[in-house]
Amino acid sequence: MSILSRFAPSPTGYLHLGHAYSAWQVFRRANILRLRLEDIDTTRCRPEFYAAIQEDLTWLGLAWQGEIRVQSQHFPEYATALAHLRERGLLYPCFCSRADIARAITAPHGAEALYPGTCRHLSAAERAEKIASGAPYALRLNVKTASAQAGPLKFHEDQKGWITAEPERLGDVVLARREIPASYHLCVVHDDALQNITHIIRGEDLFEATHIHALLQALLGLPTPAYAHHKLLTGPDGKRLAKRDHAATLREMRAAGTTAASILNNFEGA
Ligand code: GLU
């Protein structure tokens, strides 16, 4: 069976060792590798990072095939998918600020608190009034209604086997905002189908998101690929490598004399 997968970084910084590990995990299992740049949050992306990602992957010898999918060039396609969900009555406007949500939540769930559903209960008149007053809002998926429409769903995870999707684990996720008219969740399922991805290989930090992705795929009539979630590389402090913690970038390592072969060899034993 041919395994078509993708590496989908966001051009918000230079790639570090954690990205290289993820790209390598995809590369070693896939027969065909696509490259996608997830840059819908255009405010956080910078032109130099687009070229640097390609340069760093080429340096590592992790070759992709076909055209690079650059998400920010396709907002109208995501708008169509969003409209489809809206027509089915599955979206509602949420006027809460991040601070409102934090205040309303008493029991944090994991790293990220679940949205308590405040605006789900607004009447049509209240919504219309707020929208008319120009209040900014995000569009959230009504996960309970959406799950009821979609019926029971399953997805296959490489190490865990068949899993019953529990999309409510992430709550009513945001699918669009004024500044960013499509969310990661929406764009990723759209593009995975568009690029005919058969296997998604990504970090285990995205395992929870897979539950919501299975739901969105069902709602949008898209196939659910097979999933594998690899462990995350951690630094000496035991925390996952992250851009915000200034993990050494691949280009810094390269400048310091590290070879691509030594990086990939280390992954073999990781
Ligand atoms: N763009 C995501 C990231 O950089 C990856 C998304 C995915 O693999 O589904 O973390």
Residues whose N, C-alpha, C, O or C-beta is under 5 A from the ligand:
A	BS01	LIG	A8 P9 S10 E38 V188 R202
